[in-house]
Amino acid sequence: MKLFAMLRERAGASEVTLQLPEGARVRDALDSLADVAGGIPVVMAVNREYADADVVLAEHDELALVPPVSGGETVLVHVRVTEDPLSVDTLAGLVRNPAAGAVVVFEGITREVEALEYEAYVEMAEEKIATILAEVKVEHGLTAVAAEHRIGRVPLSQPSVVVAASGPHREETFAGARAAIDRIKAEAPIWKKEIEGGAGGWVEGTLP
């Protein structure tokens, strides 16, 4: 696995060897590099092409871990499921790019009840959301797209989910942001409970 820039410095080497089982996918390689890449948005290149998380790896593939490039601070896809409060400004900043003529941000907030309590299968949710964003980015021709979802208690009027998308024009950027939040709501393994007066009940949903 080839490493560059801050990843190379963190690992203390420009290449590391991975031991992965037969049939391993890009996501497995990324999981094995959590100590090196933790906190840094990355994409993986397989044989010098950017690859989605589900791509199956072969024994002699050339792998490279790619951090944000020097053309700007923009990331292609950013995902986080966290107990921390969410920042609209932070996500909007992640997707800004000189090639983008539009930035659209969606903020889903707690309404009408005292709080919402969120639970998630975090590891799967992050992987699923990353896949959704990667597909939406290609489908709508976006420059970049990011999403963060909060877990734990989210009080009234605070955001539980934020999606930010950038693109050359407003039409596809609006459509991409809408597609991203709709699919996250429908497909990510995240559940919510409405809290009012100290009591609560799980909100009825559908199977992904």
N, C-alpha and C positions, 0 to 999 in steps of 0.2 A: 504494500500500500504506500503510495507516494503522498508526502505531506508538504505543505507550503506555508510560507509566511508565519502567522502566529501559531498555527498548528505544529509546524516544524520546530519552532522555538519551545513550545510547551512540551513536546515529546523528546526534545534533545536529539533528534535524528530526522533526516529527510525521507527515510523509508522505514516501515515497520512490517513485520511478518505476521499474518493472520492465520490461525488454525481454525478452519470452518468445516463443518460436515458436508458431505455430498448433498447437493440440492439446496444449499444455503442461498439466501437472497440478499439483495442490497441492504435490507433492513437489519439482517443478522450481522452483517459487517459493521453497520453503523452502531448497533448495540454493543459490539465488542470494543468499540473505540470511544465509549462514553467518557472515559477518564481523560482522553485527549481533547475531545470535541465539546465537552460539557460547557454550556453557556455561550457557544459560538454557533450561529446559524451556518449550516453546511449543506452542500449537495455532493453526491458521489458521481464521479465519472468512471464509466466502464469502457475500456478500450477507446478512450478519448471522446466519449459521448456521454452527456448527462443522462443519468438513469433514474427511473422511478424506484420506489422501495420494493416493489414486487419482482423486479428483474432477477432471474436465477443466474447465479454465478458459476463459471466453469473454472477448472484448475489453473489454466494459464492466462486468465483474463488480466489485463493491466488495470489496476484500480488506483484511483486518486481521490483524496478528500479535498474538496474545494471550499474554502471560506469566502466571504464577500470579497469581490475583486476591487482593485484600486480605482476603477472608474467612478466609484461613488459608494455610499454607505448602504444603498438599497440591497435588500435581499430578494431572491426570486420567490421564495415561499417561506413563511414563518408561522410556526404553530406553538402554542403553549396552553396547557391546562394547569391552573394554579390556584392556590388559596389567597394569593395576594390581590389587592385592589387593581383594577384594570385602568390603563391610561389611553384615552383616545389619541392624545397628541403623540405618544410614543409609537403607536401602531401606524398613524398617518406618516410619521417621519420615516419609518422603516420602508415604506413603499414609494416614497418620493424619488423621482428620477428625472434627469434632464430630458429623457425621451418621452416622458408622460405629460400629456396636456390636461389630464383630469385625475383627481383623487377623490374617491367616494368612500365614506366611512359610515357603517351601520353600527348603532349602539342599542343593544337590547337591555332594558332596565326593569327592575322590579316595580310593579304597579299594584295599587289597590289593596295589597296585604302588607302586614308588618315586615315580612321578610320572605325570601325564598331560600330553601336549603337544597344545595346541589350535591349529588354524589356521582362519581364517574369511575369507570374502568379506565384509569388515567392512561396507562401505556397504550391500550388499544385505541382509546379516543384520540390521542395525539397522532397515532399512525393513520387512523381513518381520516381525520381532518386534513392531514398532510396530503393524502391521496386525493381527497376532494379538491383541495386548493390547486394542486398540480393539474388536475383535469380541467378545472374551471379556467385556469390561466391559459391553457392551450385553446380550449373551446372558444373563449371570448377574446383572445388576442391581447391579454393583459400584460402590462409591464412587470407587475409584481402583485402579490396578494398575501395578506397576513390575517391570522385569526387567533384570538385568545379567549378562553372560556374559564370563568371562575368556578371553583367548587367551595363547599362550605356554605356559611350563611351570608346572604347578600341582602342587606337592608333595603327598605323602600327607597326608590329613586336612584339607587346605585346600579352600575352596569354589571350584568352577568356574562355578557358576550359582546365582543367587539370584532367586527370584520372590516378590514381596510383593503381597498383595491386601487391600483393605478393603471392607466391605459392611455393610448394616444388621444382618444376622443371620449366624450361623456356618454354616448349611447352604449358602447360596449362595456364601459367601466361600470355604469349603473347596472347593466344586465349581469355582469360578472359578480358584482357584490351581492346582488339579489340571489343568484344561483348558489353562491357559496353559503349564505346563511340558511337558505331553504334546505340544502342538502345536509348541512351540519345538524339542523334541528331534526331531520328525518333519519339520519344514518349513524350519528356518533352515539356511543353507549354512555349517555349522560341522562340522569334522572333528577326530577325536582319535586320538592315538597313545599306546599304553601303553609306558612306559619302565621297564625293570627291568635292573639291572646294566649300565647304559650302552648297552643295545640296546633297540630298540623296534619295534613293528609297528602299522600302522593298524588301528583297530577296524572290522570289517565293518559296513556299514549298508545303507540302502535309499534309492532315489531319492525325492525329495520328491513 
